[in-house]
Amino acid sequence: MKKWEDLPGYMQAEEVRPYYEYLRKKRVSLICKRGFDLLGAGFMLILLFPVLIGISIAIAADSKGGVFFRQERVTRYGRKFRIFKFRTMVADAESLGTQVTMHHDTRVTKIGRVLRKYRLDEIPQLINIIMGDMSFVGTRPEVPRYVSAYTAEMYATLLMPAGLTSQASIQYKDEAQLLETSEHVDQVYIHQILPEKMKYNLESIKQFSFFQEIKTMFETVLAIIK
């Protein structure tokens, strides 16, 4: 971990300090976490390569546009990166609506609905994990616009890499349905849903351990199956 004085100024808040001190004592678990990320992501990319090819062909045949969706997100220490996801929406979807996807969003393609249902659109993020932008478990990476709405305590989630899944992801797997009837989607997300998700994310930091993260991964698989 970085030294406290080397953190971005907005993260050097008293609300962040307790989380920092706790994680500083978990260096071995953090090393195990990174090692598992590298080995696990590398193995899964090789294992799922035929699936990646099949999905790519299906996306290209279903609608015009590239196979991948790239978007700027925020990860550890506030660093920005470009996330990899399979494209599940029509081309230039961001210019046609909000950055949050709703349940019956008309921008989502036919193959995109299937990919989203089983979270198959997230598979390319294994590349981000190998690159060090993300981890298997951690706070889902938000776009800069939503990060700018964080409270001082929420910035504690940036002490660790963004994640492919988390307890918040499990609890809010039907987030799109919650936003479906909202007229002001962005405002509802920032002021109602984001604070509730952050309660889970912050609690996960307090309880962080390598084995707790393995448990979260298994719970994610079960949630997808259900």
C-alpha positions in Angstrom: 0.0 0.0 0.0 1.0 3.6 -0.5 2.1 5.7 2.5 -0.6 7.8 3.9 1.1 11.0 2.8 1.3 9.7 -0.7 -2.5 9.2 -1.1 -4.4 11.7 -3.2 -5.3 14.7 -1.0 -9.0 14.0 -1.1 -8.3 10.5 0.4 -6.3 11.8 3.3 -9.5 12.3 5.4 -10.1 11.2 8.9 -13.1 9.2 7.7 -10.7 7.1 5.5 -7.9 6.7 8.2 -9.5 3.7 10.1 -9.9 1.7 6.9 -6.3 2.5 5.9 -4.9 1.4 9.2 -6.8 -1.9 9.1 -5.7 -2.7 5.6 -2.1 -1.8 6.4 -2.1 -4.7 8.8 -3.3 -7.0 6.1 -0.3 -7.0 3.9 0.0 -10.8 3.6 -3.7 -11.1 2.6 -3.2 -8.3 0.1 -0.2 -10.2 -1.5 -2.2 -13.4 -1.6 -5.1 -11.5 -3.2 -2.9 -10.2 -6.0 -1.3 -13.6 -6.5 -4.6 -15.3 -6.8 -5.8 -12.6 -9.2 -2.9 -13.2 -11.6 -3.1 -17.0 -11.5 -6.9 -17.2 -11.5 -7.4 -14.6 -14.3 -4.7 -16.1 -16.5 -6.1 -19.6 -16.1 -9.7 -18.5 -16.7 -8.8 -16.6 -19.9 -7.2 -19.8 -21.3 -10.0 -22.0 -20.2 -12.7 -19.6 -21.5 -11.0 -18.7 -24.8 -13.5 -20.7 -26.9 -16.4 -19.1 -25.1 -14.9 -15.6 -25.7 -14.6 -16.4 -29.4 -18.2 -17.7 -29.5 -19.6 -14.7 -27.8 -17.6 -12.3 -30.0 -19.1 -13.9 -33.1 -22.7 -13.7 -31.6 -22.3 -10.0 -30.8 -20.9 -9.2 -34.3 -23.8 -11.1 -35.9 -26.5 -9.5 -33.7 -25.8 -5.8 -34.2 -23.5 -3.2 -35.7 -20.5 -2.0 -33.6 -17.4 -3.4 -32.0 -17.3 -6.5 -29.9 -16.0 -4.8 -26.8 -17.3 -1.9 -24.8 -14.6 0.4 -23.4 -15.4 3.0 -20.8 -13.3 5.1 -18.4 -13.7 4.0 -14.8 -11.9 4.7 -11.5 -9.9 2.2 -9.5 -7.3 2.2 -6.6 -6.1 5.6 -5.4 -8.4 7.3 -7.8 -6.5 6.1 -10.9 -8.6 6.1 -14.1 -8.5 3.1 -16.5 -10.5 1.8 -19.5 -12.7 -1.2 -18.6 -13.2 -4.2 -20.9 -16.7 -5.5 -21.3 -18.5 -7.3 -24.1 -20.8 -4.8 -25.9 -24.4 -5.4 -24.8 -25.9 -2.2 -26.2 -26.3 -0.6 -29.6 -23.4 1.5 -30.9 -23.0 4.9 -29.2 -25.5 3.9 -26.5 -24.0 6.5 -24.0 -25.1 9.3 -26.3 -28.6 8.0 -26.2 -29.3 7.9 -22.5 -27.9 7.7 -18.9 -24.7 5.9 -17.9 -26.8 3.6 -15.7 -28.7 0.7 -17.5 -32.3 0.1 -16.6 -34.1 -3.3 -16.7 -36.0 -2.8 -20.0 -33.5 -0.5 -21.5 -34.2 -0.3 -25.2 -30.5 0.3 -25.9 -29.7 -3.3 -24.9 -29.3 -5.8 -27.8 -30.9 -9.2 -27.9 -27.6 -11.0 -27.3 -26.8 -8.3 -24.7 -29.8 -9.3 -22.6 -28.5 -12.8 -22.3 -25.0 -11.7 -21.6 -26.2 -9.4 -18.8 -28.5 -11.9 -17.3 -25.6 -14.4 -16.6 -23.0 -11.6 -16.3 -21.1 -13.1 -19.3 -20.4 -9.5 -20.5 -18.0 -9.2 -17.5 -15.6 -12.0 -18.7 -13.3 -9.6 -20.6 -12.5 -7.9 -17.3 -10.2 -10.7 -16.6 -7.8 -8.7 -18.8 -8.2 -5.7 -16.5 -7.4 -8.0 -13.5 -4.2 -9.2 -15.1 -3.2 -5.6 -15.9 -3.7 -4.6 -12.3 -6.7 -2.3 -12.9 -9.1 -4.6 -11.1 -9.4 -7.6 -8.8 -11.8 -10.5 -8.6 -13.4 -9.0 -5.5 -13.8 -5.3 -4.7 -16.0 -2.3 -5.1 -17.4 -2.2 -8.7 -15.6 0.5 -10.6 -17.7 3.6 -11.1 -17.4 6.2 -13.8 -15.7 9.5 -12.7 -19.0 11.3 -12.7 -20.3 9.1 -9.9 -17.0 9.0 -8.0 -17.1 12.8 -7.8 -20.3 12.4 -5.7 -18.6 10.2 -3.1 -18.6 11.3 0.5 -15.3 11.4 2.4 -15.8 8.0 3.8 -16.7 6.4 0.5 -13.2 7.3 -0.8 -12.0 4.5 1.5 -13.2 2.1 -1.2 -10.4 3.4 -3.4 -7.8 2.0 -1.1 -8.2 -1.3 -2.9 -8.5 -2.2 -6.6 -12.0 -2.1 -8.2 -13.6 -5.6 -8.3 -15.4 -7.9 -10.7 -17.8 -8.7 -7.9 -18.6 -7.8 -4.3 -21.2 -8.2 -1.6 -22.9 -5.0 -3.0 -23.0 -6.6 -6.4 -24.8 -9.6 -5.0 -27.3 -7.7 -3.0 -28.0 -5.3 -5.8 -27.9 -7.7 -8.8 -31.4 -6.5 -9.7 -30.3 -2.8 -9.6 -31.6 -2.2 -13.1 -35.1 -3.1 -12.1 -35.0 -0.7 -9.1 -34.2 2.2 -11.5 -36.8 1.2 -14.1 -39.6 3.5 -12.9 -37.4 6.4 -12.1 -37.7 9.6 -14.1 -34.3 11.0 -13.0 -32.1 7.8 -13.1 -28.8 9.4 -12.4 -30.1 11.3 -9.3 -31.8 8.3 -7.9 -28.6 6.2 -8.4 -26.3 8.8 -6.8 -28.6 9.8 -3.8 -30.4 6.5 -3.1 -28.7 3.4 -4.5 -25.0 4.3 -4.4 -25.1 5.1 -0.6 -26.7 1.8 0.2 -24.2 -0.1 -2.0 -21.4 1.7 -0.3 -22.5 0.4 3.1 -21.7 -3.1 1.9 -18.5 -2.0 0.3 -17.2 -0.3 3.4 -18.2 -3.2 5.6 -16.3 -5.5 3.3 -13.2 -3.5 3.9 -13.6 -3.8 7.6 -13.9 -7.5 7.3 -11.3 -8.0 4.6 -9.4 -11.2 4.4 -8.3 -13.4 1.6 -10.6 -16.2 2.6 -13.5 -13.8 2.9 -13.0 -12.8 -0.7 -13.0 -16.5 -1.8 -16.3 -16.8 0.0 -17.7 -13.8 -1.8 -16.7 -15.4 -5.2 -18.6 -18.5 -4.4 -21.7 -16.5 -3.2 -21.6 -14.6 -6.5 -21.7 -17.9 -8.5 -24.6 -19.1 -6.5 -26.4 -15.7 -7.0 -26.0 -16.0 -10.8 -27.3 -19.6 -10.8 -30.4 -18.6 -8.8 
